[in-house]
Amino acid sequence: MVINSIEWAPAGIGFRCPHFRSAEAELPVAAQGIRMMRKGIAISATSAAVLAVLTAAAVPAAAGPAPRLVPGTDEIKIAIVASDGPGCPPGTARAVLSDDREAFHIEYTDFTVRVGGTAKPTDARKYCRLSVKVYAPQGFTYAIAQTDYRLGVHLQPGARGTHKSSYYFHGSSSPRTTEFAMVGPQGGHWQSTNKVPVDQLVWKPCDQERNIDINTELRVGLGTSDPAEASMITLNSDNGNRTSYHFAWGRCP
Protein backbone atom coordinates (compact mmCIF):
# COMPACT_ATOMS: atom_id res chain seq x y z
CA MET A 1 0.00 0.00 0.00
CA VAL A 2 1.31 3.43 -0.94
CA ILE A 3 0.07 6.37 1.14
CA ASN A 4 0.60 10.01 0.25
CA SER A 5 0.01 12.55 3.03
CA ILE A 6 -1.77 15.69 1.88
CA GLU A 7 -2.27 18.92 3.83
CA TRP A 8 -5.72 20.48 3.38
CA ALA A 9 -6.69 24.15 3.68
CA PRO A 10 -10.00 25.94 4.39
CA ALA A 11 -11.73 27.41 1.35
CA GLY A 12 -10.61 30.90 0.48
CA ILE A 13 -7.56 30.90 2.78
CA GLY A 14 -4.03 30.64 1.42
CA PHE A 15 -2.32 28.86 4.32
CA ARG A 16 -2.40 25.19 5.31
CA CYS A 17 -3.97 24.00 8.52
CA PRO A 18 -1.70 21.64 10.52
CA HIS A 19 -4.71 19.87 12.06
CA PHE A 20 -6.32 18.88 8.75
CA ARG A 21 -4.63 15.97 7.02
CA SER A 22 -5.51 13.63 4.16
CA ALA A 23 -4.12 10.36 2.88
CA GLU A 24 -4.85 8.68 -0.45
CA ALA A 25 -4.50 4.90 -0.24
CA GLU A 26 -4.10 2.00 -2.67
CA LEU A 27 -2.96 4.14 -5.64
CA PRO A 28 -0.80 7.28 -5.32
CA VAL A 29 -2.31 10.56 -6.42
CA ALA A 30 -1.13 14.15 -6.70
CA ALA A 31 -2.91 16.64 -4.47
CA GLN A 32 -3.93 19.77 -6.32
CA GLY A 33 -5.34 23.17 -5.38
CA ILE A 34 -8.81 24.16 -4.36
CA ARG A 35 -11.41 24.34 -7.10
CA MET A 36 -15.17 24.72 -7.17
CA MET A 37 -17.24 22.91 -9.80
CA ARG A 38 -19.80 24.66 -11.97
CA LYS A 39 -23.43 24.25 -11.03
CA GLY A 40 -24.77 20.96 -12.42
CA ILE A 41 -28.17 19.79 -13.64
CA ALA A 42 -30.10 17.07 -11.88
CA ILE A 43 -30.50 13.83 -13.82
CA SER A 44 -31.96 11.43 -11.28
CA ALA A 45 -32.78 10.86 -7.62
CA THR A 46 -31.99 7.83 -5.52
CA SER A 47 -33.89 4.62 -6.08
CA ALA A 48 -34.78 2.10 -3.39
CA ALA A 49 -31.89 0.62 -1.44
CA VAL A 50 -30.57 -2.60 -2.95
CA LEU A 51 -28.16 -3.88 -0.35
CA ALA A 52 -27.05 -6.88 -2.39
CA VAL A 53 -25.70 -4.60 -5.11
CA LEU A 54 -23.56 -2.78 -2.57
CA THR A 55 -22.18 -5.72 -0.59
CA ALA A 56 -21.46 -8.47 -3.15
CA ALA A 57 -18.04 -10.12 -2.88
CA ALA A 58 -15.26 -8.33 -4.72
CA VAL A 59 -13.36 -10.06 -7.51
CA PRO A 60 -10.41 -8.70 -9.50
CA ALA A 61 -11.29 -6.83 -12.68
CA ALA A 62 -10.17 -8.41 -15.91
CA ALA A 63 -6.91 -7.01 -17.27
CA GLY A 64 -6.72 -5.65 -20.80
CA PRO A 65 -5.21 -2.95 -23.00
CA ALA A 66 -5.80 0.63 -21.85
CA PRO A 67 -8.45 2.54 -23.81
CA ARG A 68 -7.44 5.37 -26.11
CA LEU A 69 -8.10 8.77 -24.49
CA VAL A 70 -10.75 10.77 -26.36
CA PRO A 71 -12.87 13.88 -25.76
CA GLY A 72 -16.00 13.32 -23.70
CA THR A 73 -19.48 12.71 -25.07
CA ASP A 74 -22.69 14.63 -24.39
CA GLU A 75 -24.74 11.46 -24.77
CA ILE A 76 -24.48 10.31 -21.17
CA LYS A 77 -26.87 9.94 -18.27
CA ILE A 78 -26.34 9.01 -14.64
CA ALA A 79 -28.46 7.43 -11.91
CA ILE A 80 -28.11 6.17 -8.35
CA VAL A 81 -29.40 2.60 -8.60
CA ALA A 82 -28.88 1.54 -4.97
CA SER A 83 -28.29 3.24 -1.62
CA ASP A 84 -27.79 2.14 1.96
CA GLY A 85 -26.91 3.75 5.28
CA PRO A 86 -28.05 6.42 7.76
CA GLY A 87 -26.18 9.09 5.80
CA CYS A 88 -28.42 8.64 2.75
CA PRO A 89 -31.97 7.53 3.63
CA PRO A 90 -34.17 6.98 0.53
CA GLY A 91 -34.67 10.19 -1.39
CA THR A 92 -31.86 12.15 0.32
CA ALA A 93 -28.98 11.62 -2.13
CA ARG A 94 -28.82 12.38 -5.82
CA ALA A 95 -26.34 12.22 -8.70
CA VAL A 96 -25.98 15.41 -10.75
CA LEU A 97 -24.14 15.84 -14.05
CA SER A 98 -22.04 18.97 -14.56
CA ASP A 99 -23.10 21.34 -17.33
CA ASP A 100 -20.26 20.19 -19.59
CA ARG A 101 -20.92 16.48 -18.88
CA GLU A 102 -17.29 16.10 -17.78
CA ALA A 103 -18.09 15.29 -14.13
CA PHE A 104 -20.84 14.21 -11.80
CA HIS A 105 -21.59 15.36 -8.26
CA ILE A 106 -23.09 13.50 -5.32
CA GLU A 107 -25.32 15.75 -3.23
CA TYR A 108 -26.94 14.92 0.13
CA THR A 109 -29.71 16.43 2.25
CA ASP A 110 -29.42 14.33 5.44
CA PHE A 111 -25.71 13.60 5.93
CA THR A 112 -24.62 15.42 9.11
CA VAL A 113 -22.89 14.15 12.26
CA ARG A 114 -23.10 15.93 15.61
CA VAL A 115 -21.74 15.67 19.13
CA GLY A 116 -22.20 17.76 22.27
CA GLY A 117 -25.16 19.91 23.24
CA THR A 118 -28.41 18.00 22.63
CA ALA A 119 -26.88 15.47 20.18
CA LYS A 120 -27.64 11.77 20.71
CA PRO A 121 -24.86 9.14 20.75
CA THR A 122 -26.08 7.78 17.40
CA ASP A 123 -25.59 11.22 15.80
CA ALA A 124 -21.79 10.93 16.03
CA ARG A 125 -21.32 8.55 13.06
CA LYS A 126 -23.05 8.14 9.73
CA TYR A 127 -22.16 6.30 6.55
CA CYS A 128 -23.58 6.01 3.05
CA ARG A 129 -23.07 3.40 0.36
CA LEU A 130 -24.15 4.22 -3.18
CA SER A 131 -24.11 2.35 -6.48
CA VAL A 132 -24.02 4.75 -9.44
CA LYS A 133 -24.69 3.78 -13.04
CA VAL A 134 -23.24 5.84 -15.89
CA TYR A 135 -25.01 5.41 -19.22
CA ALA A 136 -22.62 6.10 -22.13
CA PRO A 137 -22.74 5.37 -25.89
CA GLN A 138 -21.45 2.03 -27.12
CA GLY A 139 -17.69 1.98 -27.57
CA PHE A 140 -17.00 4.51 -24.80
CA THR A 141 -15.57 3.76 -21.39
CA TYR A 142 -14.48 5.97 -18.52
CA ALA A 143 -12.25 6.31 -15.47
CA ILE A 144 -12.36 8.72 -12.52
CA ALA A 145 -9.55 11.22 -13.13
CA GLN A 146 -10.19 13.68 -10.30
CA THR A 147 -12.21 14.00 -7.10
CA ASP A 148 -13.27 17.17 -5.28
CA TYR A 149 -14.39 17.07 -1.65
CA ARG A 150 -16.25 19.97 0.00
CA LEU A 151 -17.62 19.76 3.56
CA GLY A 152 -19.10 22.08 6.16
CA VAL A 153 -17.21 21.95 9.47
CA HIS A 154 -17.92 23.42 12.91
CA LEU A 155 -15.70 21.93 15.63
CA GLN A 156 -15.32 23.27 19.15
CA PRO A 157 -11.78 23.49 20.60
CA GLY A 158 -10.62 19.93 21.26
CA ALA A 159 -13.37 18.20 19.25
CA ARG A 160 -12.30 15.75 16.55
CA GLY A 161 -13.77 14.67 13.25
CA THR A 162 -12.96 12.34 10.35
CA HIS A 163 -14.13 11.92 6.77
CA LYS A 164 -13.47 8.72 4.83
CA SER A 165 -14.47 8.03 1.25
CA SER A 166 -13.72 5.31 -1.29
CA TYR A 167 -14.84 4.50 -4.81
CA TYR A 168 -14.31 1.59 -7.19
CA PHE A 169 -15.94 -0.24 -10.05
CA HIS A 170 -18.25 -2.92 -8.71
CA GLY A 171 -16.34 -6.17 -8.37
CA SER A 172 -12.92 -4.51 -8.17
CA SER A 173 -10.54 -5.48 -5.37
CA SER A 174 -8.66 -2.13 -5.44
CA PRO A 175 -10.72 0.80 -4.10
CA ARG A 176 -9.22 4.26 -4.00
CA THR A 177 -9.65 5.53 -0.43
CA THR A 178 -9.25 9.02 1.00
CA GLU A 179 -9.32 9.67 4.76
CA PHE A 180 -8.59 12.86 6.64
CA ALA A 181 -8.87 14.04 10.24
CA MET A 182 -9.75 17.39 11.82
CA VAL A 183 -9.17 18.82 15.30
CA GLY A 184 -11.07 21.85 16.59
CA PRO A 185 -11.34 24.71 16.65
CA GLN A 186 -12.37 24.65 13.00
CA GLY A 187 -15.17 26.35 11.09
CA GLY A 188 -16.42 27.07 7.58
CA HIS A 189 -16.08 25.12 4.33
CA TRP A 190 -13.26 22.66 3.67
CA GLN A 191 -12.39 21.39 0.22
CA SER A 192 -9.63 19.74 -1.79
CA THR A 193 -9.00 18.45 -5.30
CA ASN A 194 -7.10 15.22 -5.96
CA LYS A 195 -5.98 14.23 -9.47
CA VAL A 196 -5.03 10.75 -10.68
CA PRO A 197 -2.06 10.51 -13.09
CA VAL A 198 -3.03 9.24 -16.54
CA ASP A 199 -0.92 6.09 -16.21
CA GLN A 200 -2.74 5.20 -12.97
CA LEU A 201 -6.32 5.56 -14.21
CA VAL A 202 -8.57 2.58 -13.52
CA TRP A 203 -10.95 2.05 -16.46
CA LYS A 204 -14.35 0.43 -16.49
CA PRO A 205 -13.85 -2.86 -18.38
CA CYS A 206 -15.03 -2.39 -21.94
CA ASP A 207 -16.77 -5.75 -22.16
CA GLN A 208 -18.60 -5.57 -18.83
CA GLU A 209 -21.39 -3.56 -17.23
CA ARG A 210 -19.96 -2.17 -13.98
CA ASN A 211 -21.52 0.42 -11.70
CA ILE A 212 -19.25 2.63 -9.62
CA ASP A 213 -19.62 2.02 -5.88
CA ILE A 214 -19.08 4.99 -3.54
CA ASN A 215 -18.69 4.58 0.23
CA THR A 216 -18.58 7.62 2.53
CA GLU A 217 -18.33 7.89 6.32
CA LEU A 218 -18.40 10.88 8.69
CA ARG A 219 -17.45 10.74 12.40
CA VAL A 220 -17.20 13.38 15.11
CA GLY A 221 -16.07 13.05 18.74
CA LEU A 222 -16.02 15.27 21.80
CA GLY A 223 -12.29 14.83 22.42
CA THR A 224 -11.39 17.41 25.05
CA SER A 225 -14.15 19.84 24.05
CA ASP A 226 -16.90 21.11 26.35
CA PRO A 227 -19.76 18.53 26.11
CA ALA A 228 -22.29 21.34 26.48
CA GLU A 229 -21.11 22.88 23.19
CA ALA A 230 -22.16 21.37 19.84
CA SER A 231 -19.76 20.31 17.07
CA MET A 232 -20.73 19.05 13.63
CA ILE A 233 -19.55 18.00 10.16
CA THR A 234 -21.91 17.97 7.19
CA LEU A 235 -22.08 17.01 3.53
CA ASN A 236 -25.54 18.53 3.07
CA SER A 237 -25.67 20.40 -0.21
CA ASP A 238 -27.80 23.36 0.95
CA ASN A 239 -24.55 25.22 1.69
CA GLY A 240 -22.74 24.08 -1.45
CA ASN A 241 -21.19 20.93 0.03
CA ARG A 242 -20.78 17.92 -2.26
CA THR A 243 -18.36 15.39 -3.69
CA SER A 244 -17.44 15.63 -7.38
CA TYR A 245 -16.04 12.91 -9.66
CA HIS A 246 -14.43 13.96 -12.96
CA PHE A 247 -14.40 11.65 -15.98
CA ALA A 248 -11.56 10.61 -18.24
CA TRP A 249 -13.09 9.19 -21.43
CA GLY A 250 -11.68 6.47 -23.63
CA ARG A 251 -12.50 4.42 -26.70
CA CYS A 252 -12.53 0.69 -26.23
CA PRO A 253 -9.87 -1.20 -28.24
C-alpha positions as CSV (number, residue, x, y, z in Angstrom):
1,M,0.0,0.0,0.0
2,V,1.3,3.4,-0.9
3,I,0.1,6.4,1.1
4,N,0.6,10.0,0.3
5,S,0.0,12.5,3.0
6,I,-1.8,15.7,1.9
7,E,-2.3,18.9,3.8
8,W,-5.7,20.5,3.4
9,A,-6.7,24.2,3.7
10,P,-10.0,25.9,4.4
11,A,-11.7,27.4,1.4
12,G,-10.6,30.9,0.5
13,I,-7.6,30.9,2.8
14,G,-4.0,30.6,1.4
15,F,-2.3,28.9,4.3
16,R,-2.4,25.2,5.3
17,C,-4.0,24.0,8.5
18,P,-1.7,21.6,10.5
19,H,-4.7,19.9,12.1
20,F,-6.3,18.9,8.7
21,R,-4.6,16.0,7.0
22,S,-5.5,13.6,4.2
23,A,-4.1,10.4,2.9
24,E,-4.8,8.7,-0.5
25,A,-4.5,4.9,-0.2
26,E,-4.1,2.0,-2.7
27,L,-3.0,4.1,-5.6
28,P,-0.8,7.3,-5.3
29,V,-2.3,10.6,-6.4
30,A,-1.1,14.2,-6.7
31,A,-2.9,16.6,-4.5
32,Q,-3.9,19.8,-6.3
33,G,-5.3,23.2,-5.4
34,I,-8.8,24.2,-4.4
35,R,-11.4,24.3,-7.1
36,M,-15.2,24.7,-7.2
37,M,-17.2,22.9,-9.8
38,R,-19.8,24.7,-12.0
39,K,-23.4,24.2,-11.0
40,G,-24.8,21.0,-12.4
41,I,-28.2,19.8,-13.6
42,A,-30.1,17.1,-11.9
43,I,-30.5,13.8,-13.8
44,S,-32.0,11.4,-11.3
45,A,-32.8,10.9,-7.6
46,T,-32.0,7.8,-5.5
47,S,-33.9,4.6,-6.1
48,A,-34.8,2.1,-3.4
49,A,-31.9,0.6,-1.4
50,V,-30.6,-2.6,-3.0
51,L,-28.2,-3.9,-0.3
52,A,-27.0,-6.9,-2.4
53,V,-25.7,-4.6,-5.1
54,L,-23.6,-2.8,-2.6
55,T,-22.2,-5.7,-0.6
56,A,-21.5,-8.5,-3.1
57,A,-18.0,-10.1,-2.9
58,A,-15.3,-8.3,-4.7
59,V,-13.4,-10.1,-7.5
60,P,-10.4,-8.7,-9.5
61,A,-11.3,-6.8,-12.7
62,A,-10.2,-8.4,-15.9
63,A,-6.9,-7.0,-17.3
64,G,-6.7,-5.7,-20.8
65,P,-5.2,-3.0,-23.0
66,A,-5.8,0.6,-21.9
67,P,-8.5,2.5,-23.8
68,R,-7.4,5.4,-26.1
69,L,-8.1,8.8,-24.5
70,V,-10.7,10.8,-26.4
71,P,-12.9,13.9,-25.8
72,G,-16.0,13.3,-23.7
73,T,-19.5,12.7,-25.1
74,D,-22.7,14.6,-24.4
75,E,-24.7,11.5,-24.8
76,I,-24.5,10.3,-21.2
77,K,-26.9,9.9,-18.3
78,I,-26.3,9.0,-14.6
79,A,-28.5,7.4,-11.9
80,I,-28.1,6.2,-8.4
81,V,-29.4,2.6,-8.6
82,A,-28.9,1.5,-5.0
83,S,-28.3,3.2,-1.6
84,D,-27.8,2.1,2.0
85,G,-26.9,3.8,5.3
86,P,-28.1,6.4,7.8
87,G,-26.2,9.1,5.8
88,C,-28.4,8.6,2.8
89,P,-32.0,7.5,3.6
90,P,-34.2,7.0,0.5
91,G,-34.7,10.2,-1.4
92,T,-31.9,12.1,0.3
93,A,-29.0,11.6,-2.1
94,R,-28.8,12.4,-5.8
95,A,-26.3,12.2,-8.7
96,V,-26.0,15.4,-10.7
97,L,-24.1,15.8,-14.1
98,S,-22.0,19.0,-14.6
99,D,-23.1,21.3,-17.3
100,D,-20.3,20.2,-19.6
101,R,-20.9,16.5,-18.9
102,E,-17.3,16.1,-17.8
103,A,-18.1,15.3,-14.1
104,F,-20.8,14.2,-11.8
105,H,-21.6,15.4,-8.3
106,I,-23.1,13.5,-5.3
107,E,-25.3,15.8,-3.2
108,Y,-26.9,14.9,0.1
109,T,-29.7,16.4,2.2
110,D,-29.4,14.3,5.4
111,F,-25.7,13.6,5.9
112,T,-24.6,15.4,9.1
113,V,-22.9,14.2,12.3
114,R,-23.1,15.9,15.6
115,V,-21.7,15.7,19.1
116,G,-22.2,17.8,22.3
117,G,-25.2,19.9,23.2
118,T,-28.4,18.0,22.6
119,A,-26.9,15.5,20.2
120,K,-27.6,11.8,20.7
121,P,-24.9,9.1,20.8
122,T,-26.1,7.8,17.4
123,D,-25.6,11.2,15.8
124,A,-21.8,10.9,16.0
125,R,-21.3,8.6,13.1
126,K,-23.1,8.1,9.7
127,Y,-22.2,6.3,6.5
128,C,-23.6,6.0,3.1
129,R,-23.1,3.4,0.4
130,L,-24.1,4.2,-3.2
131,S,-24.1,2.4,-6.5
132,V,-24.0,4.8,-9.4
133,K,-24.7,3.8,-13.0
134,V,-23.2,5.8,-15.9
135,Y,-25.0,5.4,-19.2
136,A,-22.6,6.1,-22.1
137,P,-22.7,5.4,-25.9
138,Q,-21.5,2.0,-27.1
139,G,-17.7,2.0,-27.6
140,F,-17.0,4.5,-24.8
141,T,-15.6,3.8,-21.4
142,Y,-14.5,6.0,-18.5
143,A,-12.3,6.3,-15.5
144,I,-12.4,8.7,-12.5
145,A,-9.5,11.2,-13.1
146,Q,-10.2,13.7,-10.3
147,T,-12.2,14.0,-7.1
148,D,-13.3,17.2,-5.3
149,Y,-14.4,17.1,-1.7
150,R,-16.3,20.0,0.0
151,L,-17.6,19.8,3.6
152,G,-19.1,22.1,6.2
153,V,-17.2,22.0,9.5
154,H,-17.9,23.4,12.9
155,L,-15.7,21.9,15.6
156,Q,-15.3,23.3,19.2
157,P,-11.8,23.5,20.6
158,G,-10.6,19.9,21.3
159,A,-13.4,18.2,19.3
160,R,-12.3,15.7,16.6
161,G,-13.8,14.7,13.2
162,T,-13.0,12.3,10.3
163,H,-14.1,11.9,6.8
164,K,-13.5,8.7,4.8
165,S,-14.5,8.0,1.3
166,S,-13.7,5.3,-1.3
167,Y,-14.8,4.5,-4.8
168,Y,-14.3,1.6,-7.2
169,F,-15.9,-0.2,-10.0
170,H,-18.3,-2.9,-8.7
171,G,-16.3,-6.2,-8.4
172,S,-12.9,-4.5,-8.2
173,S,-10.5,-5.5,-5.4
174,S,-8.7,-2.1,-5.4
175,P,-10.7,0.8,-4.1
176,R,-9.2,4.3,-4.0
177,T,-9.6,5.5,-0.4
178,T,-9.3,9.0,1.0
179,E,-9.3,9.7,4.8
180,F,-8.6,12.9,6.6
181,A,-8.9,14.0,10.2
182,M,-9.7,17.4,11.8
183,V,-9.2,18.8,15.3
184,G,-11.1,21.8,16.6
185,P,-11.3,24.7,16.7
186,Q,-12.4,24.7,13.0
187,G,-15.2,26.3,11.1
188,G,-16.4,27.1,7.6
189,H,-16.1,25.1,4.3
190,W,-13.3,22.7,3.7
191,Q,-12.4,21.4,0.2
192,S,-9.6,19.7,-1.8
193,T,-9.0,18.5,-5.3
194,N,-7.1,15.2,-6.0
195,K,-6.0,14.2,-9.5
196,V,-5.0,10.8,-10.7
197,P,-2.1,10.5,-13.1
198,V,-3.0,9.2,-16.5
199,D,-0.9,6.1,-16.2
200,Q,-2.7,5.2,-13.0
201,L,-6.3,5.6,-14.2
202,V,-8.6,2.6,-13.5
203,W,-10.9,2.1,-16.5
204,K,-14.3,0.4,-16.5
205,P,-13.8,-2.9,-18.4
206,C,-15.0,-2.4,-21.9
207,D,-16.8,-5.7,-22.2
208,Q,-18.6,-5.6,-18.8
209,E,-21.4,-3.6,-17.2
210,R,-20.0,-2.2,-14.0
211,N,-21.5,0.4,-11.7
212,I,-19.3,2.6,-9.6
213,D,-19.6,2.0,-5.9
214,I,-19.1,5.0,-3.5
215,N,-18.7,4.6,0.2
216,T,-18.6,7.6,2.5
217,E,-18.3,7.9,6.3
218,L,-18.4,10.9,8.7
219,R,-17.4,10.7,12.4
220,V,-17.2,13.4,15.1
221,G,-16.1,13.0,18.7
222,L,-16.0,15.3,21.8
223,G,-12.3,14.8,22.4
224,T,-11.4,17.4,25.1
225,S,-14.2,19.8,24.1
226,D,-16.9,21.1,26.4
227,P,-19.8,18.5,26.1
228,A,-22.3,21.3,26.5
229,E,-21.1,22.9,23.2
230,A,-22.2,21.4,19.8
231,S,-19.8,20.3,17.1
232,M,-20.7,19.0,13.6
233,I,-19.5,18.0,10.2
234,T,-21.9,18.0,7.2
235,L,-22.1,17.0,3.5
236,N,-25.5,18.5,3.1
237,S,-25.7,20.4,-0.2
238,D,-27.8,23.4,1.0
239,N,-24.6,25.2,1.7
240,G,-22.7,24.1,-1.5
241,N,-21.2,20.9,0.0
242,R,-20.8,17.9,-2.3
243,T,-18.4,15.4,-3.7
244,S,-17.4,15.6,-7.4
245,Y,-16.0,12.9,-9.7
246,H,-14.4,14.0,-13.0
247,F,-14.4,11.7,-16.0
248,A,-11.6,10.6,-18.2
249,W,-13.1,9.2,-21.4
250,G,-11.7,6.5,-23.6
251,R,-12.5,4.4,-26.7
252,C,-12.5,0.7,-26.2
253,P,-9.9,-1.2,-28.2
